[in-house]
Amino acid sequence: MSNFTTDINSDLGESEESLANGTDYELMRYITSANVACGAHAGGEHTMRETVRIAKELNVAVGAHPGYPDRANFGRIEISMAAADIKATVRDQIRALAEIAGSLGVELVHCKPHGALYHAANKSTEVARAIGRAVLESDEQLVMVGQAGSSTLTLWKSMGLTCAAEAFADRAYEPDGVLRKRTLPGALREDPSIAQQQALDIATRHVAVATDGSELKIMAETICIHSDTPGSVAIARAVNQALHRAGVQLRPLSAK
């Protein structure tokens, strides 16, 4: 039996269709933390409530997944916003989800920025600090999820926030450690066997194989599977089962 422990997270509540057809439910059977869209880049009151309800039923931890208020581009394009406006929208998104979750008897555990906001925080101290301030104003106990090895995590820790480093099972890494751009071929690890091997490597060897075959050192406490990756349920199932077989304990993030 190994002594390895990790969390599996996924971005959820981003589509009425995925909730209605059962995809989100099936996916949540294999993860330990759900990052719930808070109505800016996607989602709304109904999707938030239903996603939290399912997470509670399946004993999955719930976190906020705030993004740029840009539904047309699904929050995947960086937009120019003043730091004060970023702080305000992130704070309001977290509070909106927290209110709905609270009405269902669920406390938020973590916060993971979505899409372009996540990547903007990695590049801009100003953006990262604005997100951190929003969390401090809404719930300072939330665990901040950011990319493993990023300066964002260092900044958030300096602000007094608890952090968890994140790696990805379903995204390819370039040799310099950045995620391969989605517009390039091979950006997604859609084959469950490849995704599960990447998750295993990250959880047990603390490495990921980059696009050129080199090994990157990655120390991560949570592994992401995107709900909109084709075959996400099959990927999540494969990752979950592979980690269990390897004796890796799966448990959600918690600041407690």
Secondary structure, DSSP 8 states (H G I E B T S, - for coil): ----EEEEEEEES--HHHHHTTHHHHHHTT-SEEEEE-SSSS--HHHHHHHHHHHHHTT-EEEEE---S-GGGTT-S-----HHHHHHHHHHHHHHHHHHHHHTT--EEEE---HHHHHHHHH-HHHHHHHHHHHHHH-TTSEEEEETT-HHHHHHHHTT--EEEEEESSB-B-TTS-B--TTSTT-B--SHHHHHHHHHIIIIISEEE-TTS-EEE---SEEE--TTSTTHHHHHHHHHHHHHHTT-EE------
